[in-house]
Amino acid sequence: MRVVGVTRVRRVLDVFFFGFIPMLPFVPVLVQLAVRRRYLADGWFFDGHWLWAGWQHVAHGQNPYVDFLYPAPAAVLPAPIGWLGYRPAMIVWTTLLFAMIVASLRLLGVRDWRCCGIALLTMPALSSIHLGTPTPVLMLSAALAWRYRDRPWLVSAGLALGIGFKIMLWPLLVWLAVTRFWTSVRSGLATVALVVGCWAIIGFAGASTYTSNLRGTEDIDQFRGYSIVALAHRAGLGLTSSHVVLALVALVLVGLIVVAGRRKTATADRDAFILAIATTLLASPVIWGHYFLLVLVAFALTNRSFGIEWLLPLAFWVIPQEENFGSAVPIVLGLGLFIALLVWSARREQLVDWEMRRRRPVGLARAPVQP
């Protein structure tokens, strides 16, 4: 009876700490979804508003590239939401974002609901839903790419979706090129086909000016976030020098992906994938706070059950803002946490693999360690 009582108390505590508390920050989100009937320039659903405006244009046969900064698939694929009014559209989109984060963890092998509760409580997750940004789409795409990495057409579709929303996921193509060359070719072709096909649906509206518009936005935003460019600029380097540093970092990381993927070890594939996740952010000229959500992809690979280590991603609350506000300190903290969690995840898997080999009886065939 005492054991039963202890078990019940533990379940109640689990529900309170990993179910109830993680949902508290979402109460304001629910309130905003319930009462807000139009967009207000106060930060709530900022990205969601501009996405919805683009979807409306597509749904009504108009050019979405008035104030739309995403590739054509981001305008065309969710276009049916554009038929809805602002509030129902935000309700649908927010629900989808919430579901994508949970689905991504499930695809990566996380079955403990407490892990999902902690993940939703992290700053990048809450910020993504608060802004209505499509970063959870990228998280889902990366999770699909890993989960179905040995099924060429599924991984191609998953990567085409993510890169079609934001090109920053291109390093995952490098990972595939090193570990599964023909799958990477299929994925690249699928991405091109999706982008061109979606642009064709809207008559290639905005295609000729998209690159210049995107570059203009990057010129404005690249020093405001948590990127290598922003850090180099805060250190005193000019624009050109900052981009040279970014290019060098990108080249080094791509080289590390190649080296890691070609190693003959049980964790080579996973290490190359984690390095590709690192490259998605570290090689990007613009990094907002919600982009750090992608670290959960690598973290979930090596932490598929709940433990004290699941509290580590909560450390991103030391940078509760989307921007650096002209200071190098939050940039260092954000990038430092991102890199530390990736290194810790990769190292932990190597330790698990080493422990399994140490305990394996002599003469027993090597068992695969990857899901």
KETORPA-126505 format. One record per residue (C-alpha): residue in three letters; z, x, y. Coordinates in steps of 0.1 Angstrom, whole numbers, plus 5000, padded with zeros to 4 digits. Layout:
ALAZXY
...
! end
This chain:
MET500050005000
ARG500850295024
VAL497450445017
VAL495750115024
GLY497750085057
VAL496750435068
THR493150355060
ARG493150045081
VAL494750225110
ARG492150495108
ARG489350235108
VAL490850065139
LEU491050405156
ASP487450485146
VAL486250155161
PHE488150215193
PHE487250575199
PHE483750585185
GLY482650235190
PHE484450065219
ILE484850365242
PRO481250485240
MET480150135249
LEU482250125281
PRO479750325302
PHE477050075292
VAL478949785307
PRO477449855342
VAL474049875326
LEU474549535311
VAL475749395344
GLN472749535362
LEU470449385335
ALA472049055339
VAL472149015377
ARG469249225390
ARG466049035395
ARG464049295415
TYR464049665420
LEU466449815445
ALA466150185456
ASP469650275444
GLY468850475413
TRP469250205387
PHE466150195364
PHE464250425388
ASP461850545362
GLY461750215345
HIS460650045377
TRP457650275381
LEU456750245345
TRP456849865347
ALA454649875378
GLY452050075359
TRP452249835329
GLN451749545352
HIS448549695366
VAL447249765331
ALA448149415319
HIS446249265348
GLY443249495344
GLN444049715375
ASN444350085381
PRO447950195372
TYR447650525390
VAL448950405423
ASP452350565419
PHE452150635381
LEU452750995370
TYR452550965332
PRO449551015310
ALA447450715300
PRO449250635267
ALA452450575286
ALA450650315307
VAL448550145280
LEU450750135249
PRO453749945264
ALA451449745287
PRO452449405271
ILE455849455288
GLY453949435321
TRP453449065315
LEU457149015319
GLY459048985352
TYR461149275364
ARG464449165348
PRO463149065313
ALA461049385313
MET464049605320
ILE466049425293
VAL463249485267
TRP462749845278
THR466449935279
THR466849785244
LEU463949985231
LEU465450305246
PHE468850235231
ALA467250175197
MET465050485199
ILE468150715203
VAL469850555173
ALA466650545152
SER466050915160
LEU469451015146
ARG468850795115
LEU465450965109
LEU467151305111
GLY469651205083
VAL472651095104
ARG474150805086
ASP477650795101
TRP477850535129
ARG480450735147
CYS477851005154
CYS475650745171
GLY478550635192
ILE479250995204
ALA475551055210
LEU475250745232
LEU478250865252
THR476651195262
MET475351245297
PRO471651275288
ALA471750955267
LEU473550745293
SER471350895321
SER468150815302
ILE469150455298
HIS470450425334
LEU467150555347
GLY464950385322
THR463150715316
PRO461050755285
THR462851065273
PRO464150875242
VAL460450835233
LEU460251215231
MET463351235210
LEU461950975186
SER458651165185
ALA460351495176
ALA462451325150
LEU459351165134
ALA457651505134
TRP460451665115
ARG461151375091
TYR457551335081
ARG456451695086
ASP454851705051
ARG452951375056
PRO450051485079
TRP449051155093
LEU452551035100
VAL453551355118
SER450251345137
ALA450950985149
GLY454551075159
LEU453551385179
ALA450551205195
LEU452950945208
GLY455351195223
ILE452851425238
GLY450951115250
PHE453951025271
LYS454851375282
ILE452951695275
MET456151895274
LEU456351845236
TRP453352075231
PRO455552355215
LEU455952125184
LEU452152185178
VAL452952555178
TRP455652505152
LEU453152305130
ALA450452565135
VAL452752835121
THR454152635092
ARG451352375085
PHE448152475101
TRP445952185091
THR448651935100
SER448752095135
VAL444952055138
ARG445251685128
SER448051635153
GLY446151795181
LEU443051585174
ALA445251275171
THR446751355205
VAL443451405222
ALA442051085206
LEU445050885218
VAL444951015253
VAL441150975257
GLY441250635240
CYS443950505262
TRP442250635293
ALA439050475281
ILE440750145279
ILE441550155316
GLY438050285325
PHE439350645330
ALA441050525362
GLY442950805378
ALA441751065352
SER439951285378
THR442951305401
TYR445751305375
THR446251675372
SER446351735410
ASN448751455415
LEU451051585388
ARG450851935402
GLY451751795436
THR454851625422
GLU455851945404
ASP455652135436
ILE458151895451
ASP460551865422
GLN460452205404
PHE463352345424
ARG465552045422
GLY466352035384
TYR467552275357
SER464452475349
ILE463852845347
VAL461752815378
ALA464652655397
LEU467052925385
ALA464753205394
HIS464153055428
ARG467953025434
ALA468153395424
GLY465953485453
LEU462453495437
GLY459453335454
LEU457353055439
THR454753285422
SER457453525408
SER459453225395
HIS456353105376
VAL455753445363
VAL459353445348
LEU458653105334
ALA455453225317
LEU457153525303
VAL459953315288
ALA457353075273
LEU455453365257
VAL458653515243
LEU459653175228
VAL456253105213
GLY456453455197
LEU459853375183
ILE458553045169
VAL455753245151
VAL458253505138
ALA460753245126
GLY458153025109
ARG456653315090
ARG459953435075
LYS460453385038
THR463853215040
ALA465152865032
THR465752795069
ALA462552935084
ASP460952605089
ARG464052455106
ASP464652765127
ALA461052755140
PHE461452375147
ILE464652435167
LEU462952715187
ALA460152475194
ILE462652225207
ALA464052505229
THR460652575242
THR459952215252
LEU462552255280
LEU462652625287
ALA458952645292
SER458852335315
PRO458652385353
VAL460652075358
ILE463851985339
TRP465951685348
GLY469451625334
HIS468251355309
TYR465851605293
PHE468751765276
LEU468751465253
LEU466351665231
VAL469151895221
LEU470451615199
VAL467351645177
ALA468252005167
PHE472051925166
ALA471551635143
LEU469551845118
THR472552055110
ASN475351805116
ARG474351495096
SER477951385091
PHE480751325116
GLY483051605124
ILE484851765154
GLU481651945162
TRP480051615174
LEU482251635205
LEU480351945216
PRO477351755232
LEU479851575254
ALA480151905273
PHE477051805292
TRP479251595314
VAL480051915333
ILE476651845350
PRO476851475357
GLN473951475381
GLU470251475375
GLU469651745401
ASN471152085409
PHE471651995446
GLY470752355457
SER473252535435
ALA472652785407
VAL475952695390
PRO474852355375
ILE471552515364
VAL473352795345
LEU475752545330
GLY473052305319
LEU470752575304
GLY473652755290
LEU474952455271
PHE471452365259
ILE470852715245
ALA474352745231
LEU474052415211
LEU470652515198
VAL471852865187
TRP475052715172
SER472952455153
ALA470552715139
ARG473452955130
ARG475452685113
GLU472552605090
GLN472252965081
LEU475952975073
VAL475652665051
ASP472652815033
TRP474653145028
GLU477652955014
MET475452754990
ARG473853074977
ARG477253244973
ARG478652954952
ARG475552914931
PRO476053044895
VAL473953354886
GLY470653264870
LEU470552904885
ALA467352824903
ARG467452814940
ALA467852454953
PRO466152334985
VAL468552295014
GLN466352095037
PRO466351715036
! end
